[in-house]
Amino acid sequence: MADIFLSWKDVVGPHYARFTLPTRLQALPEGQFTLHVQVSREQALEVRYDAPKLIARLNQYFGGERIHTLSLHLVEDVVIPTEEDSAPSEEQRSSEQAVPSLETLLARLQAHLRDNKK
């Protein structure tokens, strides 16, 4: 399910990816999840209206009925991480590990979100 963060644009499409950003998954009973999503204030009504369609896309992409609800968190501007934000450091490029671990990527996303919240 952590692929949601990496595959967001592919799943919801470029239109929604411009003003939404998934921030965390909250486990619910019976293996379902609430997905917390930052959404630009200006597009919040559209996203709320289209939430069932987005949930259906997410569940189709990941298989099964895993995403139960979207919890929208309104922000003035959604800061979408860029390729540069996720580029490996010199140390990572020179290491034997070709791809950063999921924990590393999620830590970077968390730090990015925390830094932009200030």
C-alpha positions in Angstrom: 0.0 0.0 0.0 3.0 2.3 0.4 3.1 2.4 -3.4 0.3 5.0 -3.2 2.8 7.7 -2.4 5.1 6.7 -5.3 2.3 6.0 -7.8 0.0 8.8 -6.9 0.1 10.6 -10.3 -0.3 7.3 -12.2 -3.3 6.3 -10.1 -5.3 9.6 -9.9 -4.1 11.1 -13.1 -2.2 14.4 -13.8 -5.2 16.6 -13.2 -5.7 15.6 -9.6 -2.0 15.2 -9.0 -1.5 18.9 -9.6 -3.4 19.9 -6.5 -3.4 16.8 -4.2 -0.8 14.9 -2.3 -1.2 11.8 -0.2 0.3 12.2 3.2 -0.5 9.1 5.3 -2.5 5.9 5.5 -4.5 5.2 8.6 -5.3 1.5 9.2 -9.0 0.6 9.9 -10.5 -2.7 11.0 -10.7 -5.5 8.5 -7.6 -4.5 6.5 -9.0 -1.2 5.1 -7.5 2.2 5.2 -8.3 5.9 5.3 -6.0 7.8 3.0 -5.1 11.3 4.2 -4.6 13.7 1.3 -3.6 17.4 1.2 -5.7 19.3 -1.2 -5.5 22.8 -2.4 -8.3 24.9 -1.0 -9.4 26.0 -4.4 -10.0 22.4 -5.6 -11.3 20.9 -2.4 -15.0 20.9 -3.5 -14.0 19.1 -6.8 -12.0 16.5 -4.9 -14.8 16.0 -2.3 -17.3 15.5 -5.1 -15.0 13.1 -7.0 -13.8 11.2 -3.9 -15.8 8.1 -4.7 -14.2 8.0 -8.2 -10.8 8.5 -6.8 -11.3 5.7 -4.2 -12.5 3.4 -7.0 -9.3 4.2 -9.0 -7.1 3.6 -6.0 -8.8 0.3 -5.2 -8.7 -0.8 -8.8 -5.0 0.0 -9.0 -4.1 -1.8 -5.8 -6.6 -4.6 -6.0 -9.5 -5.1 -3.6 -11.4 -2.7 -1.5 -8.5 -1.5 0.6 -9.1 2.3 0.6 -12.4 3.0 2.5 -12.3 6.8 2.8 -10.3 9.9 1.9 -9.6 12.4 4.6 -9.0 15.7 3.0 -6.7 18.3 4.6 -7.1 21.8 3.1 -3.9 23.8 2.4 -3.3 27.0 0.5 -0.9 25.4 -2.0 0.0 21.8 -2.3 3.7 21.4 -2.6 4.4 18.5 -5.0 7.8 16.9 -4.5 9.9 17.3 -7.6 12.4 14.8 -9.2 15.2 16.9 -7.6 13.7 16.4 -4.1 13.9 12.6 -4.5 17.2 12.5 -6.3 19.8 10.3 -4.5 22.7 12.0 -2.7 26.3 11.4 -3.7 26.7 8.9 -0.9 23.6 7.0 -2.1 24.8 7.0 -5.7 28.1 5.6 -4.8 26.7 3.0 -2.5 25.9 -0.5 -3.6 22.2 0.1 -3.0 20.8 1.3 -6.4 17.4 2.2 -5.1 16.7 3.9 -1.8 14.6 1.9 0.7 10.9 2.7 1.2 11.7 3.9 4.7 14.3 6.4 3.2 11.8 7.7 0.7 9.0 8.1 3.3 11.4 9.8 5.7 12.3 12.3 2.9 8.6 12.9 2.2 7.9 13.5 5.9 10.8 15.9 6.2 9.8 17.7 3.0 6.2 18.1 4.3 7.4 19.2 7.8 9.8 21.8 6.3 7.1 23.2 4.0 4.6 23.3 6.9 6.6 26.0 8.7 
